[in-house]
Amino acid sequence: MTAFPPKSPAGYVPEMAVAFANANGDADLVAVGNPLPVALQAFAASPPVTGSTATSTVIGPFVALPGRPVIITLTGTWSGQVRLTRSTDGGATRQPLTANGAAYGVFSANICEPVWEESEAAAKLYLDITVATGTLGYRMGQ
């Protein structure tokens, strides 16, 4: 018996509830003891792109999870330039990042900071590294 039995004029309560298909394909009603089987999907981030180089090179791709900051760390004793680039065609073309029409994501010193937040699942990020002298350590991850 429920805590709130049906009252007259009706002697019953028609089921008006959300249901979902169980493992057998039958309808299961959502209830306190049988909640809707949903969960936030946990996406695995790409492994960080990490290493060191004494020569100019392009590193990547790094596939960022949408909505989470990408953090770049540059270390070592080096001179040159590192530019973060983005591709939506699998790396065939890589575009330099801009903000309000000005170059963005260009570094010439050691850093450890969030530099980009991706919103497109198909986009891939690359480090376009130009080393003039020394050895650069790099890491791009989330």
N, C-alpha and C positions, 0 to 999 in steps of 0.2 A: 504494500500500500504506500502511496506517495504521501508526502507531508501536506500536499494540497490536493485532496481528492476532487474529481470533477463535480460540479454542482448542476442542479437542474437549471434550465430545461433539458440539457443534454446529459446523457449518461456516459458519454465517451468524449475523448479529445482526438480529433484526427491528427495524424502525424504530419507535421509541417516542419521538416528539419533538413539540414544538410547531410548528405550521404556521400560516401566515396566507395570505390570498388576495392574490396579486400583482395588478398592473394588468390582466392578462388574465383574472383570476378563477380562475387555477390555484393549487393549494396550493404554497407555498414553505416548505421546512423552515427552521427557525431554526438558524443555525450562526454560528461566529465571523465568517466573511466575509459573512453574511447575517442581521444581527441583527433582532430583532423591531422593526418600525417604530413605535415609540412615542416620545413626547416630552411633557414638561410643556407644557400649553397656556399660552401667554403671553397673558393678557387685557390689552387696552389699557384704561388708566384713562380715566375721563371727563376732558375738559379741565378745568383748574382754573376755578372760578367766581371772577372777579376784577373789581374796579372800585372806584368811590368814590361816596359819596352824602352829600348834606346834608339829605336828607329821610327820613322813616320809610318803610320798604319791606320787602318779602319778596324775598329773593334765592334762586334755585335753579331747578330741582333740580340737585343734585350726586349722581351715582350712584357710590358708593364700591365699590371692589373688596373683596370679603370677605376678612377676615384681614389687612388692611393698615391702619395708622393713618391717620386723616384729620387733616390739619394745618390749623389756622386761624391766619391772621395778620390782626390788626387794627392799623391805623396811623392817624396823623393827630392833630389837635387837635380833640377832640370830647367831648361828654358825652352820656350816654344809656345804652342797653342793647342788647346783641346776644344773642339766644337761639338756640341750635342746636335745630332741630326735625326730626322724622323722620316719614316717611309711607310706608305700604305699599299705598296705593290711588291712586298716581299724583298725589298732592298734594291730593286732595279733602279729606282731613283730615290735619292735621299735629299730631303730639303732641310736647309738650316732653319733653326727656330728663330722667330721674331716675336717681339712684343711691341705693339703700337707702331709697327713699321721699322723698328730698330733691331739690330742684331741682339739675340738673346742666347744664353747658354754657351758663351765663349769665355774660356778661362786661360789665364797665363800664369797662375800661381796655385799653390796647394790649397785645396778646399775640402770641406766635408759638410755638405748641405743639401737640403731638398731643392731640386732644380726644375722639376716638371711634374705635372699631374695629367695623366692621359685620360681621355674620355672615349676613345675609339678602340674597340677590342682588337681590330685588325692591324693597328699601328705597331711598328717596331722602331726601337731607338738604337742609335749607333754613336760611338765616339770616334770622331775624325781627329786623329792625333798627328800633330806635326812636332817632332822633337828636333830642336837645333843642337842642344848639348845635354849631356847627362842621361839619367835613367828616370823614367816616370813610372810610378806605381798607380794603378787605377782600380776602381771598384764602382760598379753601377748596380744598384739593387733596390729592393723595397723592404 
